[in-house]
Amino acid sequence: MAASDERDDAFHAIIDADGRIEPRDDMPDAYRRSLVRQMAQHAHSEIIGMQPEGNWISRAPSLRRKAILLAKVQDEAGHGLYLYAAAETLGVSRDELLERLHSGKQKYSSIFNYPTLTWADIGAIGWLVDGAAITNQVPLTRCSYGPYARAMVRICKEESFHQRQGFEALLALTRGTAAQRAMAQDALDRWWYPSLAMFGPPDTPSQERTATHTEQSMRWGIKRFTNDELRQKFVDMTAPQADVLGLRIPDDELRWNDERGHYDFSDPDFDELFRVISGDGPCNEQRMAHRVSAHADGAWVREAASAYAAKHATAQQEQVPA
């Protein structure tokens, strides 16, 4: 048996045993490329996702809300750091990943190309967007690639806090004035379908545009559920929460189905999803322009940190006895 065949057999034996692939293990190039693509998109989404919420830090309605939001945005920066570091274990540099993001060669979640028009949008992002993220990311704690799975454990714990914070912020609005309740409903109306689209295109072959990576990712143990299964889990979780808030999900087809044991619901506009992904969303240009500008403005910080690290390393070497 050829050595390449033995390495391939060893890889598949770990996958079939529901084990973990580690950075020094042999892995197919296609598996490595798929992980880099997914982890990079995830990391990019975390740092781009800081923008719509950071927009409200200085306008939060109270010092408490400001402190909570500031902590959340800091968490998102940390999530990006964990994920870029995990991706680097696959032999790709962070600078290379950022260059791909800035040049448009890699994407981030479409949800962050929508504007945050009111304070209620911050609550909706926490409740819906982070709720969708939790639904999608908890299974990733069992991802077949070890560094990705371990990074997701801490990220999911923090996302759970973010989701509760968003729900509580909306609850306060729905217990407030008529204008505040209307603001909360308006935010739900605008964020519901983009949140459903976060799970990606449908998996069903009957649809004109379907998911392209799900089947292979599930065979490799990177994903554990299809896009449609995750979307259903999210709706089943969120619909009762809307009742607690006293808000109406903007879907006339939403109803409990006893026979299926799930909620029936309307699909998001997948044509809109692909338009936003391709760059034709409300805030695509703004998000990328801000990201590229911030990266350029921070060059001196990175250069200073590199110079300090080099100086520190030289000093340590000089202290080593000959």
N, C-alpha and C positions, 0 to 999 in steps of 0.2 A: 504494500500500500504506500502511495506517495505521501511525503510529509505534509503536503497541503491538504490531502484527504483526511489525514489523521487530525490535523488542527480543526478542520471543518466538523469532523465527527465529535471532537471534544466540545466545540462550541454548542452544537445542537444537543449534546447530552446534558449540558448545563441548562439550556433553555427548556428541554423536555422535562427535566426534574424540577422546574420552577425555581432554579437557583439564580445566583447573581454573577454577572460578568463584571470583572474588575479591569482597571486600565491596562494592566500588564498581560491580561489574557488575550489569546488570539481571537480575533473576531473578523467576520467578512467585511470588506470595504463598504458594501451597501448598508450594513448595519451601522457602521461608524458614521457614514454620511447621513443616514436617517436621523441618528441621534443628534448630530451637530445641527442639522436643520431644525429639529424640534426644540432643542435646548436653546439655541440661539434666538429663535422666534419668541420663546418664553421669556428669556432674559431681556430682549428688546422691549417686549410688552411691559415688563415691570418698570423700566426706566422711562419709557414714553408715557406710561400710565401715571407718572408723577405729575404731568403737566395739567390735565384738566382739574385735578384736585388742588394742586399747588396754587392754581388761579384763585382759590377761595380762602387761602390761609389768612391773608390780611383783611378779609371781609367777613370772617366768621362772626356769628351773632353774639358770642360771649367769649370770655377768656378760656373757659372750660372747653368749649367747642374748638377754639383755636389750638389749644394744647393737644387735644385728641387728634385733630387733623394733621398737625405738624408731626406728631409721632407716627401717624399712619404713613405719611409720605416718606418719612425716614425709613420705615419698614420696607417700603417698596424699593428704595435704593439698595437696602440690604439684600432683598430677594434677588435683584439683578446681579449683585456681587456674588452671591452663592452660586447662581446659575452659570455666570461666565466662568467662575472658577471650576465648576464641574465640567463645563464644555472643554476647558483647557486640558483636562486629563485625556482628551481624545486627540491631542496633538495640534490643536488649532489655537492661535493666540487671540487674546481679547482685542488687540488692535485690529487684527484681521476681521473679526466679527463686527466690530464697530464700523470699519470701512465698508463692509457689505451692507450694513444697515443704512449708512449715510448715502451710499451710491444707489440704493434701491434694489440691490440684489437679494436682500433678505427682508422679510416682512415682520410685522408685529400685529397684535390683535386688532381687528377692525373696530372694536368697540371704542377705542380711544381716539377715533376720528370724529366723534360727535361732541358738540359743545356742552359745557356746563353753564346753563343760563341762569339758574337760581340756586339758592342754598339747598332747596329740596333735592336738586340733582346730586348733591354730595351724599345725601341719605340714600338716594336711589342707587348710586354707584356701589355704596357699601352693601346694601341689601341685595340688589340684583346682580351686579357685575361680580362682586366678590363671592356672592352665593353661587353663581355659575362657575367661578374659578374653583371654589371648594369642591363642587360636584365633579369637575373635570380632573382636579389635581390629587384628591385623596387616593384614587386608584394608582396614581403615579408613585406613591410611597412603596408600592409593590412592583415597580418597574424592574425589568431584568438587568438594567445597568446600575450598578451599585452607587456610584457617586450621585447620579440623578435622584435615585430613590431616597438616599439619605438627606440630600438637600431639601427634598419635598416634605420631609417630616416636620422640620421647623417652619417652613413656609406655610404649610397647612394650618399649623397651630396659630400663627399670626393672622392668616386670612380668616380664620374662624372668629377672632376678635374683631376684625374689620367688618365682617358681616353683621355681627351683633351691634356694633356701633352704628352702622347704617340704619338698621331696623329701629334702633332706639331713637335716632334722630328723626326718622319719619313718624314714629309713634308720638313724639313730642309735638310735631306739627299737626297730626290728625287729632290731637287732644286740645288744640289751640283754637284760634279764631277761624271763621269761615274762609277768610282769605288764605290762611295757612293751610287749611285742609284742601282748598282748591289748588294751591301750589304743589302739595304732595301728590294729588291726583294727576296734575299735569306732568310732573316728573315721571310718574309711573307710565302714563300714556306714551311718553316719548322714548323711554328706556326699555320697555318690555320686549319689543320685537328685536332690537339690536342685541339685547342680552340673550335671547333665544338663538340668534345667529352666531353667537360666540362659539357654539359647539361645532361649527363648521357645516359644510354642505351635507345633504342627506346621504345615507348609505344605500338606499333602495334603488335598484337598477331602473325602476320605472321613471325616475326623475331625470330631467334633461342633463343636469349637472350633479355629479355625485362625488363623494370623497375619493381621493386618489391614493391615500397612504394607509387607510385604516386596516385593510385586510392583512397587509404585510406586517404592519406594526403590531397587530394582535398575534400573529404567528411568532414574532420575536419576543413577545412578552413586554413590549414597550407600552402598549395600550392594553387595557383590560376590558373595555366596553366600546361599542360603536358610538358614533356621533349621535345617532337617533336614540340609543338607549340612555345616554347621558342627558340628552335634552328632555326625555320623558322623566327621568329622575328629578331633574331640576323643577319641572312643572309640578310634579307630585309634591315636592317639598314646599314650593313657594305659594301655590294657590291657597292653602289653609292659612298661611301667614298673612296674605292679603286680607282675608276675612277678619283676622285679629286687628289689623290696622284700620279696618273699615273702608278700604279702598277697593275699587273695581278694576280688575285686570281687563284691558281693552280688547277682549276677544269674545264675540258672541257665541262662538262654538265651544267655549270652555265649560265643561261639565264633567262630573264624575261618572265613570262607566263601570257599573257593578260587574258586568260580564268580564271585562278586561282587568278589573282591579286597579285601574289607572284613570287619570283625567284625559279626556279628549281635548284637543286644542288645535288651533290653526298654526300652520308653519309660518315662519318669518318669510320675508321677501328675499329669496336667495339671489335673485338678479341684483337687488340692491347690495347684498353682501359682496358679490363679485365686483360690482362697480367700486365699492369702497376699498376693497383689497387692491384693485388695480390703480388706485390713486384718485378716484373721483368722489371722495367723501367730503363732508362739510369742512373738515379741519386738517386734511392730509398735508397740504402744503405748509400750513401754520405749524403743525407738530414737527415736521422734519426740519423746517427752517430754524425753529427754536432749538432743536436738538443739535444740529450742526453748529449753530452759533455758540451754544453753551459749551460744546466740546472744544471749539477753537479758543474760547475765552479761558478755558481751564488748562490750556497747554502749559502755562508757566508753573502751575501747581504740580503737574505730572513731571515736568523737567526738574523742579526743585526736589521732589521726592526721590527721583532717580539719582540725582547728584548726591543727596544725603545718604541714600542707601549705598552708593558706590564708595563714598568717603568712609562710612562706617565699616564696610567690608574690608577696605584697605587698612584701617586702623586695627582691626582684629587680626589681620594677617601679620602685621608688624609686631604684634604682641606674642605671637607664637614662637617659642624657642627654636633656634636653628638646630 
